[in-house]
Amino acid sequence: MAAPDYNKAQYLISAARIDQLPADVGIEVAFVGRSNAGKSSVLNRVTQNLTLARTSKTPGRTQTINLFALDEERRLVDLPGYGYAKIPPELKEQWRKLISDYLTYRKCLRGIILVMDIRHPLKVFDLEMLAWSSRSQLSVHILLNKSDKVSKSEVTQALNSVRETVSSYPGQITLQTFSAKKGLGAKGLREVLDKWFGGDEDEDEDDEENG
């Protein structure tokens, strides 16, 4: 199967409950992360469409499950951001349940892109996601986003620290640094997505941002 053309991604649907999602067939890859990790900006960067996923200077704007179609069988999924302090507790719990229901029951989910702010990685929500994915035997690819905001030595330090922590988790966990603002690491991310979506694999590993 040919790799998807991410530049052709189109908004499909927003769902406040999993029973509002389209038929549970094909392949989905979900992007998840804390509200201030830059998750929507990552989606926009990988699809080269700055208006695809809604972004805002105010964290927590993604309040539903948003699906973007690559073709008839393959979709990118933007899950609600979690952890924004100004969100009322009842809304936080609603988002948590929505994320949990999707991850638990969506059978076409192939893998998770876990977006973290490289300056504040491995918060409680991130560790919960890693533990859940390990129990569920679901592949996770960690993006240490906003790498343009720190020095090269800090990038290396964060990458090594996170790699050491995730090595204790069973399952398939990979990671890389990323900058949604500058596009650093976009090629490496697309290669991971290609593999999960069943596209032709490219063995040329020349992206220096891959971890």
Secondary structure, 3 states (H helix, E strand, C coil): CCCCCHHHCEEEEEECCHHHCCCCCCEEEEEEEECCCCHHHHHHHHHCCCCCCCCCCCCCCCCCEEEEECCCCEEEEECCCECCCCCCHHHHHHHHHHHHHHHHHCCCEEEEEEEEECCCCCCHHHHHHHHHHHHHCCEEEEEEECHHHCCHHHHHHHHHHHHHHHCCCCCCEEEEECECCCCECHHHHHHHHHHHCCCCCCCCCCCCCEC
